[in-house]
Amino acid sequence: MKNRILFVDDDKFILDTFRRTFRDLDITLCDSPIKALEMMREEAFDVVVSDYKMPKMDGVEFIRRAAETNPNSVRIMLTGNADLDIAVRAVNEGSVFKFLQKPCDRNILRKTVEQAMEKFNSEKELRDASEENYYKATHDSLTGLANRFMLQEKAGDYIDNWNRYQKRFALFYMDLDKFKPINDTYGHHIGDEVLKEVAARLLKTVRATDTVARLGGDEFVILAENVKTEEEAGALAKKIITAVTCPIYTNNDLALEVGISIGISIYPEHAEQYKLLLEEADACVYKSKEKGGSAFTVGGCRQEPQ
């Protein structure tokens, strides 16, 4: 994909020069800094080249706003004014990559724009790699759900919300019933299909602001915001059980059924630390399994150390 380049200059002749010099690239020409900012709010540009002296808004102010609107863009300023103060302002306020004096040789301008594209592409590779590594470190590779590391991070955010706004939340610890026989009978590939379908159903059952995580194996956790009472927690647990226990149809037309045992703890009633909240809900899972599975238990299950 070609880099997107925006040229901003109120001189029609200069814009025509840009058009001829960069006709092989993906360029957009604009004769107004105000219009250019409107365009940048609609779509991102990789490289922005701007004149300094323009009506209604000078180039330094435009570049500053462009940096706020498209922070990843690489910015170049052109000016016929050799004032050093302008160059300093452009660099300090708009993080300008290069500052070129007009009239600028077309070959020098071309080379500078190519260097700007190389800089953008190099930085984009680093950003993409960083985002990919972060995703891999915080998400379950099979289901795409949050993993235990992301879950702990989200729990910290939820606790912060309690400290600031007194917004309660509930932790649902879930363990599938009748999953092991499916894995043993049909193999791990079928078991993986079941786990991915359960993950999809859990996501559909909760709100977008809630967090769904897989801890490993057939264990899942939900952090549900604004669950204030045991009754509200129970209502959500019933929805989860209904969603998960419907038959799951695999790619080879098997109709499989699993159950789900749920343990629930509410913050801060059942624990004021994430680790203890998780342990409380985990202990309640066993109470739910003792009821025969596809059941839920809310709080009061963890034995305090003697």
N, C-alpha and C positions, 0 to 999 in steps of 0.2 A: 504494500500500500504506500502510495506517495505521501510525503509530508505535506501538510496544509500550511500555506504561507499567506499572510495578510500584509499588504502594503497600504500605508495610510499617508496621503499627501494631498494638500489642496491644489497643487499645481498639476493641471491636466497633462502638460507636456512630460512631467516627471513620471506620471502614472503610465503614459504611453511608452516611455522608455523602459519602465519595469515590465510592461506587457511583452515587449520585443526581446528583452534580455532573458526573461524567464518563461518563455512560451512553452518550454518542454516540461514545466513543473505545474503542480496544482496550486495556482495562485488566485487570490481574490484582491481586487483593487477597491479602495474606498477613498473618497475625497473629503471625508469629515470624521474627526475623532469621535464625535458623539454617535454617529451612525456605526462607526467601527465597534464601539463598546456594546451597542445593541446587538450587533452581529456576534460578538464574542460571548454574549450571554446565551445565545441560541446554539452555538457550536464552538468547539475548541479548535484553536489554531496552534500549530507546533512552533512556528516562527512568526514573529511580528516585527515588521520594519516600519518605523515612523519618522516623519519629518519633525523638527523641533518647532518651527514657526508656523502655526496654523491658527485660524480664527476661532474664537470662543473658548479654546482650550489649547494650551501649549503642549509640546511633545512630552515634557517631563510629567505633567499632570496626567496626560493620556497614558503614558507608560506605567505610571504608578497604579492607575485604575486597571490597566490591562493585566498587571501582575496580580492584582486581587481577583480579577475575573477568571483568568487562565493562568494560575500560578506555575504550571509546568512548562509554559511557553518559554522560548528563548527569544530575547528582545534586543533589537538593534535600533540605534538612533542616528539619524542623518541631520546635519545642520550646516548652514552657511556661516554661522557665527562661531568664531574660534574661542569664545569666552570659556575659560577653564571652569568657572563656577557652574556653567550649564552641564558640563561633563560630570562634575562631582555630584550635582543634584540627580542627574540621570542614573548614575551608578548607585547612589545611596537610596534613592526613593523608588527606583524601578528595577533594581538589580539588572542593569543593562549589560549585555554580553559584550557588545562592541559599540564604539562611538566613532562614527565616520564623518569627515568634513566634506561638505558639498563645495564645488562640484566633485563628485566621486567617480573615479574611473570605473567603467562598467565591469572590467575584469576583476578589479578589487572587490566591488560590490558582490559580484557573482561568487568569488572565493569566500567572502565573509558569510554569505547566506549558506553556502555549502558547509562551512565549518559549524554554523549554527544548527543545521540539520543533523550533522554528525553528533553534536553535543546533545541535542534532544533525544536522538535514537539511543545513544549510550545511556543516558539517564533513565530512559523509559525501560530499557532492559533491566537495569538495576531495580527499578520500582516494581516491575512485573515479577522478577525473581524474589524480591522481598515479600510481596503479597502472596505469591505461591507458597513460599516456605512457611509463612505465617499460617496460611490456610491448612497446610498439611500438619502443622504442629498443633492445631486447635480443633481439628475436625476428624471424625471417624471415617476411615477410608472406605468402608463398605456402604454405609448408609448416608454419609454426608452430614450427619448430625454433629452437634458439638461433642467433643470428647471430655474426659474428666478434667483436663487442664482448662479448657474454655468454661466448663461448668463452674469450676472454682472461681474463675475470673468474674463470671456473671453473678454468682452468688455474692461476691464482694460488692458489685454494683447495686444489687437488691438491698443489701444491708445498708449501704450508703443512703439509699432512698428512704429506708426506715428512719435512719438517723436525722434526715433532713425534713421528710414530709410525713413520717409515721405511716408509711404505706406497708401494710403487712404483705407477706407472701407465704406460699406453701411449697413444700418440697414433696414430690411424689416419687417414691422409689418403687420400681416395678420389675417383677421377675415373671417371665412367661411360664405358664403351666403346659405340660404335654409337649414341650419343644424337643427334649432329648430323644424321645422315640422317633420323631420325624427325622432328626439328624442321623440316628443310627440306622433307620430303615431305608431312607431314600438318598442319603449322602449329604455332604456339606453344601453342594451347589444348590440343592433344594432348600436346605436350611437357610442359606443366604438369601434366597428369594423370599422366604417367609419373614426374615428379619427386615429386609428392605420394605416389604409391604406393611409390616407393623410400624416401622418408622414413618412411612407416608401417612398412615392412618392417625398416628399420634399428632403429627404436624397439623392435620386437618381438624383435629378435635380442639386444639388449644388456640389462643389468640396469637396474633403476630408478635405481641410484646412478650410472650412467654418463651422460655428456653427449653428445648427438647434435646437430651443428650443420650448417647449410648456409652455405658461404662465398659462394655466388653461382653462377650458371650450373648446371653439373652437378657441382660440387665439394662434397663433404661431409667432415666430420671427426667422429671419435668419440674422446672421452677415456674410457678404460676403466680403472677402479680395480682394484688388486690383481692386475695382470698382471705377474708377476715375471720370467718367462723368455721367450725367443724362441719356445719350444715352445708356451707358453700363448697368446702373441700369434698364432701361426700357426693354432692351433685355432680361435680366434675369427674370424680372417680367412676360414677355410674356411666357417664358418657364414654369414658375411656374403655371400660369393660365391654359395653355394647359395641363399640367400634372395632375392638380387637378380636372379639369372639365370633364375629361373622366369618363364614367360610373364606379361606384364601385359595384362590385358583392359580396354580402355577403354570408355567409356560408349556408343560407337557400334560395339561388338563387334569392334574390332580386337584381334588378338593380337600383341603386340609383345615383342621381346626385346632386352635390353641386357646388357652385361657390366660389370664393375667392376674397375678396377685399383687396388691398395691398396699404399700405402707406410706402413711402421710404424717408429716410434721409441719407445724405452723410456726413461723417466726414472728415474735420472739417468745411465744407462750411455751413452746416445747424445748427450746434451746436458743441461746444467744450467740453461739458460734457455729459457723458453717459445718465444721467437722462433726460436732455433736448433733446438729440438725440432721445430717446425713446418717449418722449412726442410729438416731431415733427412728427415722423412717425405715431404715434397713431392718431394725428389730421388729417393726410392725409388719413387715412382709411375712415373717415367719408366723405371726398370729393369723394373718390372712390365709396362709397355706393350711394352717390347722383347721380353718373353717371349710376346707375342701377346694380352695382355689377359686379364681374369678370372684374375689371378694376384696374388700378394703378395710383397713384399720387405721384409725386416726389417733396418734399420740399415746403416751403413757405406757410404752412398751420396753423402753431401755432401762436396764437395771443400773442404778447408781453404784459406783465402786464403794466398797465397804471401807 
